Structure formats: structure tokens, C-alpha cells
Amino acid sequence: MNNEEALFFSRALTELTLSFHIIYATIGVGIPLMIMIAQWVGIKKNDEHYILLARRWARGFVITVAVGVVTGTAIGLQLSLLWPNFMELAGNVIALPLFMETFAFFFEAIFLGIYLYTWDRFEDQKKHLLLLIPVALGASFSAVFITIVNAFMNAPQGFDLVDGELINVNPILAMLNPAMPTKVAHVVITAYMTSAFVLGSIAAYRLLKGSNHVYHKKALFLTMKLGLIFSIGAAIIGDFSGKYLAEYQPEKLAAAEWHFETEEGAGLILFGVLDDGEVKYEIKVPYALSILAHNDPTAEVIGLEEFAEEDIPPLYIHYLFQVMVGIGSLMILVSLIYVLGRWRQWQFVHSKNYFRLMVAGGPLAVIAIEAGWWFAEVGRQPWILRGIMRTEDAATSSGQVDLMLMLFAGLYLVLGVGSIVVLRRMFRKNPVEQEIADREKERVGDFS
């Protein structure tokens, strides 16, 4: 295997791992907050349905955490094996958040174990709720620290490279790079958003299948409200991300928007197809790109003509960007109509067709997360460490990467199928209707 083949398989394996891991990582970050909110609502309203909601979500969450641990370990292993030159350089600068991410995960896992073990050992639910605070914080800070590493790859700082020697290393400055605020905020809030819509799609599915239990109705209404809040937040932070790209990564913004020529009052291209360098079938919104980039409809936006061809990201990132933004916009609309419909008593939001739309919302939100990460990673190309190290210079020259790809693909297949089977059996054998009935019997028995 030559170096080009090794680079190709290294990229393929890294993309496969990230694509698989991001599903479990996103759920791992967002679900703890959903559990905490459900239990808090249950305590506040003295409503056993929300308490049970938190309990059942927590059971399923354990399975996703277990798979996330395996895939997270695989990423750490692959960074060293597939990208040794990058780790040799960056490992000396940005190792601190990698360590802190591990600490945050253990912090989360310890309190999650205590929380699950003590479900029936707290008479006061408020005290039990306190155990979820470190779980939610640990999950969120795991995302914060690992995203800081990714932000560093987009805006490296905190060191000097003189004649190939690393000097003046400042890990704190490296962590507080310009990409960090928008990237961290966007990753965390979209994890909350995606988790809410995934849980909402499960509740909508149960209602679609004929269950009319109030438990599922409450679950759907709660998750749609949360999904609406976090999706609006994601849109706002996305606007800040666009302004960051305009200032620090203009080539990525120009590639994502198919903006070829530098101009003032630049329009925003929606949809479209690129055919031999010509954009067709697009919808162009006048001045919108200048507003997105600089909050000024007459501002100048740098085009791809300003950059060397070898420094321009692949132009297909436009499609990834459109998928991410399009799904996000759709989910804002779907959740907003449902929340308003419940408030205004619109009957169509209780129809099977609208339930189908909300069922689709969970998978669509996951697709948006995938498209967002592909956009983030591919949009940085050809750099692994922007402006300092190209991806081709960071990769291994090992001839065994193709074998690693097959082995890890098999592992992910087993983990993916296994987690789905376990979750389905877990909840099929213990349906919520039966669990509610059993808890009612227990309360009657205790009272008598």
C-alpha cells in the first residue's frame, strides 16, 4: 500500500468512526439534561408520569453510554495510529482538554451509577434530583472539552513553530482559540436539540401506533417544547458561526455558499446544483450572505477567487450545509406548530400525518448532526491543523489501514445492531402501561 492509499483509508476509517460515534456522543450529551428536566417537572407538578419518564429514559441512556465509551476509545486509538504526525505536534499543545474530557466522563459515569442505584432509596425526590446535576454537567463538559480540540484544529494558537521545533507552548491559550466559543456552543445546544427530537419521535411513534396513554402525550409535548427552544438557540448560534467563518475561515464560508467572486451586497444561494463550475436551479436571496457574514447588506464578502486552488475545501460541502440548515429550519417549524397547536387546540396536530412528521423528526435531527460534522471536518480541508499541517502530511504510511477499516466496520455493525436489539427488548418486555399499573398496585399495597 502506497502513501496515497494509506491516506485514503485513514480518512475513510476516521469518517466512519466519527459518523458512528457522533450519534451516541450526541445522545450521551443531551439525554442527561432531558432526564433532569423530566424529573424536575415531575417533582414540581407532583406528577408520577414525568418521574417515570425520567426513569425509563435513564435506563435506555445506560446502553448508549456503554456504546459511546467503546467508540470514544476507538477515536482516541485512531488519532494515534492514523494521524501520528498530527498527534506528535498537537499532542504537546492540546492534550489538556483531552485529559479533562476523560475526567468529565468519569465524573458523569460515577454519579449516573449512584443515581440509578438509588432510585428507590430516596423518599425525597428532590434529593435524588440533585444527583442528576453532576451527570448533566459531566456529559456537557465532555462535549465542551473534546470540541475545544476540534476548534484548535480550525484555529491553532498557543505555540510557535520555529525550524520544526515547538516552542512557547501555552495550553490555556490554545484552548481559548477564536473558534472555541461558537463551536462549543453549537455542539452542545444541537446535542440538546437532537436528543429532544429523538425522544419526541419515540413518543410520537407510540401515539401513532394506537397508544392513547397520557404518558406519551406528556412526553411528546415536553420534548417538542424543549426541541423548539434548543433549535431556535442553535439557529442563533449558527448565525454567530457564520460571522466567525467570514472573519477567520473565509474560504470555508465561500465554498459552503458557492460564492466564487468577491463582491459587495452578496446574495445567498439556496439549494442549486453545481455543473462544470456553473450553479443551476438555485434560489438566490439578495444581500443575505453579506448580512449573514457581517450584519450589513452592503458588506464585501470574500470569494473563492482570492484563494489558491489547493487551499479551497471541496465544494460539495454546500450540500452538507444546506441539509443541516434545512432540517434545523424544518424542525423549528414542526415543533412550533405542535406547541402552538396544543395551546390553541388545533386538531390537526393530533392527526396521524402530523405524528408521522414528528416521528421522522428524530432521524432527521440525527442526519442534521451528521451533515454538520461532515461539514465541519471536510470544510477544514486540505488542513488537519489549519494553516500549519495538511491532512496528507499528518497521515500514517502503514499498509494495514484497509484491514483496520474492515475490522472497525464490523465492530460498529455489531455495536449498532446490538444496541438497537437490547433497547427494543428492554422496553418491549416492560411497556409503560404495565409499569404504571405495577406502580399503582405497589402504592395501593403500601397504603393498605
FENLIN-V433081 format. One record per residue. N is the residue number from 1. RES is the residue in one small letter. PHI is phi in whole degrees, 0 to 359 (999 if undefined). PSI is psi in whole degrees, -180 to 180 (999 if undefined). NEAR is the number of other C-alpha atoms within 8 Angstrom. Layout:
n & res & phi & psi & near
N & RES & PHI & PSI & NEAR
N & RES & PHI & PSI & NEAR
//
This chain:
n & res & phi & psi & near
1 & m & 999 & 127 & 6
2 & n & 274 & 178 & 7
3 & n & 296 & -36 & 9
4 & e & 295 & -41 & 6
5 & e & 293 & -40 & 8
6 & a & 298 & -40 & 16
7 & l & 296 & -44 & 12
8 & f & 299 & -49 & 8
9 & f & 290 & -32 & 11
10 & s & 296 & -44 & 12
11 & r & 296 & -44 & 8
12 & a & 297 & -44 & 9
13 & l & 292 & -41 & 11
14 & t & 296 & -42 & 10
15 & e & 294 & -40 & 8
16 & l & 298 & -46 & 9
17 & t & 296 & -47 & 12
18 & l & 297 & -40 & 9
19 & s & 296 & -38 & 9
20 & f & 284 & -45 & 10
21 & h & 295 & -36 & 11
22 & i & 297 & -28 & 10
23 & i & 296 & -51 & 11
24 & y & 287 & -34 & 12
25 & a & 294 & -42 & 9
26 & t & 297 & -47 & 12
27 & i & 297 & -39 & 13
28 & g & 297 & -29 & 13
29 & v & 277 & -41 & 16
30 & g & 273 & -36 & 17
31 & i & 298 & -41 & 13
32 & p & 305 & -39 & 13
33 & l & 293 & -39 & 10
34 & m & 297 & -42 & 12
35 & i & 298 & -45 & 14
36 & m & 297 & -42 & 13
37 & i & 295 & -43 & 8
38 & a & 298 & -43 & 12
39 & q & 291 & -37 & 13
40 & w & 296 & -43 & 10
41 & v & 297 & -41 & 11
42 & g & 298 & -41 & 13
43 & i & 292 & -45 & 11
44 & k & 297 & -42 & 7
45 & k & 267 & -3 & 6
46 & n & 53 & 50 & 7
47 & d & 240 & 113 & 10
48 & e & 294 & -24 & 7
49 & h & 296 & -41 & 9
50 & y & 289 & -36 & 14
51 & i & 298 & -44 & 12
52 & l & 293 & -35 & 8
53 & l & 302 & -48 & 13
54 & a & 299 & -40 & 13
55 & r & 294 & -45 & 9
56 & r & 289 & -39 & 8
57 & w & 299 & -40 & 10
58 & a & 296 & -37 & 11
59 & r & 298 & -48 & 8
60 & g & 294 & -32 & 9
61 & f & 299 & -35 & 11
62 & v & 301 & -39 & 8
63 & i & 295 & -45 & 11
64 & t & 292 & -33 & 12
65 & v & 297 & -44 & 10
66 & a & 300 & -44 & 8
67 & v & 291 & -39 & 11
68 & g & 300 & -34 & 12
69 & v & 297 & -44 & 8
70 & v & 296 & -48 & 8
71 & t & 290 & -34 & 11
72 & g & 295 & -40 & 9
73 & t & 296 & -38 & 8
74 & a & 297 & -39 & 9
75 & i & 297 & -46 & 11
76 & g & 300 & -41 & 8
77 & l & 295 & -43 & 8
78 & q & 289 & -31 & 10
79 & l & 301 & -42 & 10
80 & s & 284 & -39 & 9
81 & l & 280 & -39 & 8
82 & l & 267 & -28 & 10
83 & w & 232 & 57 & 12
84 & p & 296 & -36 & 12
85 & n & 291 & -36 & 10
86 & f & 294 & -45 & 13
87 & m & 293 & -32 & 11
88 & e & 297 & -39 & 8
89 & l & 277 & -57 & 9
90 & a & 288 & -29 & 9
91 & g & 299 & -27 & 9
92 & n & 280 & -11 & 9
93 & v & 248 & -42 & 13
94 & i & 243 & 24 & 13
95 & a & 289 & -26 & 10
96 & l & 301 & -51 & 8
97 & p & 294 & -27 & 12
98 & l & 296 & -43 & 11
99 & f & 294 & -43 & 8
100 & m & 293 & -32 & 10
101 & e & 296 & -42 & 14
102 & t & 297 & -42 & 9
103 & f & 298 & -44 & 8
104 & a & 298 & -39 & 12
105 & f & 295 & -45 & 11
106 & f & 296 & -37 & 9
107 & f & 301 & -46 & 11
108 & e & 297 & -48 & 14
109 & a & 296 & -39 & 9
110 & i & 298 & -49 & 8
111 & f & 286 & -28 & 12
112 & l & 296 & -44 & 11
113 & g & 299 & -44 & 8
114 & i & 296 & -42 & 9
115 & y & 300 & -47 & 11
116 & l & 291 & -39 & 8
117 & y & 291 & -28 & 7
118 & t & 258 & 19 & 9
119 & w & 307 & -47 & 8
120 & d & 258 & 18 & 6
121 & r & 249 & 0 & 5
122 & f & 247 & 119 & 9
123 & e & 285 & -32 & 5
124 & d & 264 & 109 & 6
125 & q & 296 & -26 & 8
126 & k & 297 & -40 & 8
127 & k & 293 & -39 & 8
128 & h & 295 & -36 & 12
129 & l & 300 & -33 & 11
130 & l & 300 & -28 & 8
131 & l & 293 & -23 & 12
132 & l & 282 & -20 & 14
133 & i & 299 & -52 & 9
134 & p & 294 & -27 & 11
135 & v & 294 & -48 & 14
136 & a & 294 & -40 & 13
137 & l & 294 & -44 & 9
138 & g & 298 & -42 & 13
139 & a & 296 & -45 & 15
140 & s & 292 & -41 & 11
141 & f & 287 & -24 & 10
142 & s & 300 & -44 & 14
143 & a & 293 & -40 & 13
144 & v & 301 & -50 & 11
145 & f & 290 & -41 & 12
146 & i & 288 & -30 & 11
147 & t & 288 & -29 & 12
148 & i & 300 & -38 & 13
149 & v & 297 & -44 & 12
150 & n & 296 & -39 & 8
151 & a & 297 & -39 & 14
152 & f & 300 & -36 & 16
153 & m & 294 & -28 & 10
154 & n & 272 & -28 & 11
155 & a & 219 & 70 & 12
156 & p & 293 & 134 & 11
157 & q & 202 & 177 & 9
158 & g & 91 & 19 & 13
159 & f & 196 & 165 & 11
160 & d & 235 & 143 & 9
161 & l & 244 & 107 & 8
162 & v & 239 & 116 & 7
163 & d & 54 & 40 & 4
164 & g & 79 & -1 & 5
165 & e & 258 & 138 & 6
166 & l & 271 & 121 & 10
167 & i & 225 & 167 & 8
168 & n & 53 & 45 & 7
169 & v & 286 & 129 & 10
170 & n & 227 & 94 & 9
171 & p & 300 & -35 & 11
172 & i & 293 & -44 & 7
173 & l & 297 & -37 & 9
174 & a & 297 & -39 & 14
175 & m & 291 & -36 & 13
176 & l & 269 & 48 & 7
177 & n & 280 & 164 & 12
178 & p & 299 & -28 & 7
179 & a & 282 & -17 & 11
180 & m & 298 & -50 & 13
181 & p & 301 & -49 & 7
182 & t & 288 & -39 & 12
183 & k & 293 & -47 & 12
184 & v & 298 & -48 & 12
185 & a & 299 & -41 & 9
186 & h & 291 & -42 & 11
187 & v & 296 & -46 & 10
188 & v & 293 & -46 & 13
189 & i & 288 & -32 & 12
190 & t & 287 & -26 & 12
191 & a & 294 & -43 & 12
192 & y & 298 & -45 & 16
193 & m & 300 & -50 & 16
194 & t & 298 & -43 & 16
195 & s & 298 & -41 & 13
196 & a & 298 & -44 & 15
197 & f & 287 & -32 & 15
198 & v & 295 & -47 & 13
199 & l & 294 & -37 & 12
200 & g & 295 & -37 & 17
201 & s & 293 & -32 & 14
202 & i & 293 & -45 & 10
203 & a & 296 & -42 & 12
204 & a & 296 & -36 & 14
205 & y & 296 & -42 & 11
206 & r & 295 & -39 & 10
207 & l & 291 & -38 & 13
208 & l & 297 & -34 & 10
209 & k & 278 & 5 & 6
210 & g & 111 & -11 & 6
211 & s & 289 & 131 & 8
212 & n & 248 & 20 & 7
213 & h & 291 & 140 & 8
214 & v & 296 & -26 & 6
215 & y & 305 & -48 & 9
216 & h & 290 & -34 & 13
217 & k & 295 & -42 & 11
218 & k & 294 & -41 & 10
219 & a & 297 & -42 & 13
220 & l & 293 & -45 & 13
221 & f & 295 & -43 & 10
222 & l & 297 & -47 & 8
223 & t & 290 & -34 & 12
224 & m & 292 & -38 & 14
225 & k & 296 & -45 & 11
226 & l & 294 & -42 & 10
227 & g & 299 & -39 & 15
228 & l & 296 & -46 & 13
229 & i & 299 & -49 & 9
230 & f & 286 & -30 & 12
231 & s & 289 & -36 & 14
232 & i & 295 & -42 & 9
233 & g & 299 & -40 & 9
234 & a & 296 & -38 & 12
235 & a & 294 & -40 & 9
236 & i & 295 & -46 & 8
237 & i & 293 & -34 & 11
238 & g & 301 & -35 & 10
239 & d & 296 & -43 & 9
240 & f & 296 & -36 & 9
241 & s & 296 & -39 & 10
242 & g & 298 & -39 & 11
243 & k & 290 & -34 & 11
244 & y & 298 & -47 & 12
245 & l & 299 & -40 & 12
246 & a & 299 & -33 & 13
247 & e & 270 & -40 & 7
248 & y & 251 & -28 & 7
249 & q & 226 & 62 & 9
250 & p & 298 & -27 & 11
251 & e & 292 & -33 & 12
252 & k & 289 & -43 & 12
253 & l & 297 & -44 & 11
254 & a & 296 & -40 & 13
255 & a & 293 & -41 & 17
256 & a & 294 & -32 & 14
257 & e & 258 & 5 & 9
258 & w & 51 & 48 & 10
259 & h & 259 & 99 & 11
260 & f & 272 & -33 & 9
261 & e & 242 & 136 & 8
262 & t & 295 & 129 & 12
263 & e & 202 & 159 & 9
264 & e & 271 & 153 & 9
265 & g & 60 & 47 & 14
266 & a & 286 & 138 & 15
267 & g & 272 & 159 & 11
268 & l & 258 & 128 & 11
269 & i & 268 & 124 & 11
270 & l & 252 & 136 & 9
271 & f & 62 & -139 & 9
272 & g & 89 & 165 & 10
273 & v & 227 & 138 & 8
274 & l & 263 & 119 & 8
275 & d & 232 & 106 & 7
276 & d & 53 & 46 & 4
277 & g & 81 & 1 & 5
278 & e & 247 & 132 & 6
279 & v & 273 & 127 & 10
280 & k & 235 & 155 & 8
281 & y & 62 & 24 & 7
282 & e & 272 & 163 & 10
283 & i & 248 & 123 & 8
284 & k & 251 & 124 & 8
285 & v & 261 & 112 & 9
286 & p & 301 & 138 & 9
287 & y & 67 & -5 & 12
288 & a & 292 & -35 & 12
289 & l & 291 & -38 & 13
290 & s & 296 & -38 & 18
291 & i & 293 & -45 & 12
292 & l & 300 & -42 & 10
293 & a & 280 & -37 & 13
294 & h & 223 & 6 & 10
295 & n & 58 & 28 & 8
296 & d & 217 & 117 & 8
297 & p & 296 & -16 & 12
298 & t & 254 & 4 & 10
299 & a & 293 & 152 & 12
300 & e & 278 & 134 & 10
301 & v & 242 & 127 & 13
302 & i & 291 & 134 & 13
303 & g & 260 & 172 & 13
304 & l & 294 & -20 & 13
305 & e & 298 & -18 & 8
306 & e & 278 & -8 & 7
307 & f & 243 & 149 & 8
308 & a & 295 & 144 & 7
309 & e & 303 & -36 & 5
310 & e & 287 & -9 & 5
311 & d & 256 & 3 & 8
312 & i & 269 & 130 & 13
313 & p & 295 & 160 & 13
314 & p & 303 & 134 & 9
315 & l & 286 & -11 & 8
316 & y & 288 & -6 & 7
317 & i & 296 & -18 & 14
318 & h & 303 & -43 & 11
319 & y & 294 & -40 & 9
320 & l & 298 & -44 & 12
321 & f & 297 & -42 & 12
322 & q & 294 & -39 & 10
323 & v & 297 & -47 & 10
324 & m & 300 & -52 & 13
325 & v & 292 & -40 & 9
326 & g & 297 & -46 & 8
327 & i & 294 & -42 & 11
328 & g & 301 & -43 & 12
329 & s & 294 & -41 & 8
330 & l & 299 & -43 & 8
331 & m & 289 & -30 & 12
332 & i & 299 & -45 & 12
333 & l & 295 & -47 & 8
334 & v & 298 & -48 & 10
335 & s & 291 & -37 & 12
336 & l & 297 & -45 & 10
337 & i & 297 & -40 & 9
338 & y & 294 & -46 & 10
339 & v & 297 & -45 & 11
340 & l & 295 & -39 & 8
341 & g & 296 & -38 & 12
342 & r & 294 & -38 & 9
343 & w & 288 & -43 & 7
344 & r & 268 & 1 & 6
345 & q & 62 & 46 & 6
346 & w & 279 & 124 & 9
347 & q & 289 & -28 & 7
348 & f & 293 & -21 & 7
349 & v & 287 & -9 & 11
350 & h & 257 & 9 & 8
351 & s & 280 & 161 & 8
352 & k & 296 & -36 & 7
353 & n & 296 & -38 & 6
354 & y & 286 & -35 & 10
355 & f & 299 & -40 & 14
356 & r & 299 & -40 & 11
357 & l & 297 & -41 & 9
358 & m & 286 & -32 & 13
359 & v & 298 & -42 & 13
360 & a & 293 & -22 & 9
361 & g & 300 & -36 & 13
362 & g & 296 & -57 & 15
363 & p & 301 & -37 & 9
364 & l & 297 & -40 & 9
365 & a & 297 & -37 & 14
366 & v & 294 & -41 & 11
367 & i & 299 & -40 & 9
368 & a & 297 & -40 & 13
369 & i & 297 & -44 & 13
370 & e & 299 & -48 & 11
371 & a & 298 & -37 & 12
372 & g & 296 & -42 & 11
373 & w & 288 & -39 & 8
374 & w & 297 & -41 & 11
375 & f & 298 & -43 & 11
376 & a & 296 & -43 & 8
377 & e & 280 & -47 & 8
378 & v & 291 & -34 & 10
379 & g & 294 & -18 & 13
380 & r & 276 & -16 & 12
381 & q & 298 & 148 & 13
382 & p & 270 & 18 & 11
383 & w & 260 & 141 & 11
384 & i & 267 & -32 & 13
385 & l & 232 & 100 & 14
386 & r & 307 & 125 & 12
387 & g & 81 & -5 & 6
388 & i & 237 & -48 & 6
389 & m & 225 & 125 & 11
390 & r & 280 & 154 & 13
391 & t & 301 & -40 & 11
392 & e & 295 & -25 & 7
393 & d & 274 & -12 & 7
394 & a & 264 & -17 & 12
395 & a & 282 & 158 & 14
396 & t & 288 & 159 & 13
397 & s & 252 & 13 & 8
398 & s & 298 & 147 & 8
399 & g & 266 & 10 & 8
400 & q & 249 & 10 & 6
401 & v & 292 & -33 & 11
402 & d & 297 & -38 & 9
403 & l & 293 & -41 & 7
404 & m & 300 & -40 & 9
405 & l & 300 & -46 & 11
406 & m & 294 & -41 & 8
407 & l & 294 & -45 & 8
408 & f & 290 & -35 & 10
409 & a & 299 & -41 & 9
410 & g & 297 & -41 & 8
411 & l & 298 & -45 & 8
412 & y & 293 & -34 & 9
413 & l & 297 & -45 & 8
414 & v & 296 & -45 & 8
415 & l & 295 & -43 & 9
416 & g & 295 & -51 & 8
417 & v & 295 & -43 & 8
418 & g & 298 & -44 & 8
419 & s & 294 & -37 & 11
420 & i & 294 & -45 & 8
421 & v & 298 & -46 & 8
422 & v & 297 & -45 & 9
423 & l & 296 & -43 & 10
424 & r & 297 & -45 & 8
425 & r & 293 & -38 & 8
426 & m & 302 & -45 & 8
427 & f & 270 & -23 & 9
428 & r & 290 & -38 & 7
429 & k & 284 & -15 & 6
430 & n & 225 & 67 & 8
431 & p & 297 & 153 & 8
432 & v & 296 & -36 & 7
433 & e & 300 & -42 & 7
434 & q & 292 & -40 & 8
435 & e & 294 & -40 & 9
436 & i & 296 & -42 & 8
437 & a & 297 & -42 & 8
438 & d & 296 & -40 & 8
439 & r & 292 & -34 & 8
440 & e & 296 & -42 & 8
441 & k & 297 & -41 & 8
442 & e & 298 & -42 & 8
443 & r & 293 & -40 & 8
444 & v & 297 & -41 & 8
445 & g & 296 & -42 & 7
446 & d & 294 & -37 & 6
447 & f & 290 & -39 & 5
448 & s & 285 & 999 & 4
//
